[in-house]
Amino acid sequence: MEQTAIEYAICGGHAIDLFLDVKTRPHKDLDVSIFQEDRDKIISYMLNKGWDIYEPYGTEYLHKINNIENQKRLKLNIWCVKPNNPHYIFTEHENNTYDVIFDNSEQSKLNYIEFLFNTQNDGKFLYSRNHNIGLNLDEAILQDRGIPYIAPEMVLLYKSTAIDNFDYQLDFENASIKMNDKQLMWLKDSLQIMFPNGHKWIDSIILKDR
């Protein structure tokens, strides 16, 4: 990524590990956040590096991107897969669409990256599901030994839509213990906006100075 001059940050479960400075659980993939304005740049770069690139297309299929002009742009993410990655089996259908089977194994090599495209505006990192929710860029993107990563409160807000996921619940439990009151309060306020009828994490958030 340093070769691209594209601003990026590790997100997902690896971001939680960077925040905690310890590996907390196995990870099946590597998620990287970049801003939407750099979408075409990262696709061109990854294609030139020999990666296969797919974008979600509908609810069941992926569309293979062969060049930057050949995009559906329906979703805010792309899959970059090294050819012959043994954990992903792609089956081609008509119109350059594919379905995929993944064996759910832990990622041990850099052969899969999911890029997620986010929005920045007026010095804020905006939550993609509600642009009224945001964090100042210097609070949203943190650093660990020179590695940029998304702050845990923003990562957990994304994970909050799938609380039945065991790994996401574990991420919440591990990260919330180490988060400061400002981070916890932002997460709690954001959860209340997104889930006005309640969310189990809201009552689990306990500020340390109270």
Protein Blocks (a to p, Z undefined) as FASTA:
>chain_A
ZZnopacddehjllmmmmnopafbdcfbdcddddfklmmmmmmmmmmnopacdddehjkb
ccddfbfklcgklaccdcdddehiakbccdddehhiacdddehiacfbdcbccdddddde
ehiacdfklmkbccdfklmpcceehiacddfklmmmmmmmmmmbmklmmmmmmmmmmpcf
klmmmmmmmmmmmmmnopfklmmpccfkZZ
